[in-house]
Amino acid sequence: MRWISRLAMGALCISLAACTSSPTGRQQLTLYSDEQLNQMGQQAFNQYQQELPAVGGATHRYAECVASALVAELPQQQRAQNWQIRVFEDDSANAFALPGGYMGINTGLLDIATNQDQLAAVIGHEISHVLANHANERVSTQSATQLGLSVLQSTAGIQNEQMLGLLGAGAQYGILLPFSRRHESEADILGLNLMADAGFDPRASLTLWENMSAASNGQPPVWMSTHPSHGQRIDDLQAGMNEALARYEQASSAGKRPNCSRPG
């Protein structure tokens, strides 16, 4: 099934000049404008706010303190966005950042991220998804995959529903999910450096994922998951830790020492 992705991506890149590079130099397919992605982000954020109650007070101030320190380290264009963060009352350990500068954290995550540095690891990771245009790449890849399957169906005359189902599953597990795992790994490293630049201890990212692993009731096999395993994440973070620690020491020397009080 890989040739479907290559065919669709190649055709779209040539015809639409839609190939860009991520902050790590990886080639991306990005078919949508920033305005379109920001609208998608706003719609998703509004829906999230309608479904879950927001938490204010000291909990919100704590999350906002951590997020603001990270946003201050972004490139000027991204820093100028109207970033806003909300804490939602939900027991699931989840967080997100969306195009347009929308961020959310569930209260369940605050039970796992037990200090400001661990929370910075989460928020930095989520912000990095936005910086690296992962949402654009993901929806663009889905569009390209659907195009490839449509072309295959029309040119090969495939009508058998079972065969089409197998092709769809091959596209899902062979194309879309590997892209998602790649996004997660890329955001881990970008987020690690971002938190270090803001003066948060990057070693806390390792503790965070150890906490995540302990709190997890088991994960699906890596090849069926949109996320790397906790062990893979920890290994990748350890591999990038020397650079992150150097950035952290430089930030500390420059007086960047966030002091965000976690609610009791």
Salt bridges, closest charged atoms under 4 A:
GLU73 OE1 - LYS256 NZ 3.02
GLU137 OE2 - ARG26 NH1 2.67
GLU137 OE1 - HIS183 NE2 2.97
GLU184 OE1 - HIS125 NE2 2.90
GLU184 OE2 - HIS129 NE2 3.31
GLU184 OE2 - HIS227 NE2 3.53
GLU184 OE1 - ARG233 NH2 2.83
GLU186 OE1 - ARG26 NH2 2.68
GLU186 OE1 - HIS134 NE2 2.72
ASP188 OD1 - HIS125 ND1 2.78
ASP188 OD2 - ARG233 NE 2.79
ASP197 OD2 - ARG247 NH1 2.74
ASP201 OD1 - ARG203 NE 2.96
GLU243 OE2 - ARG247 NH2 3.25
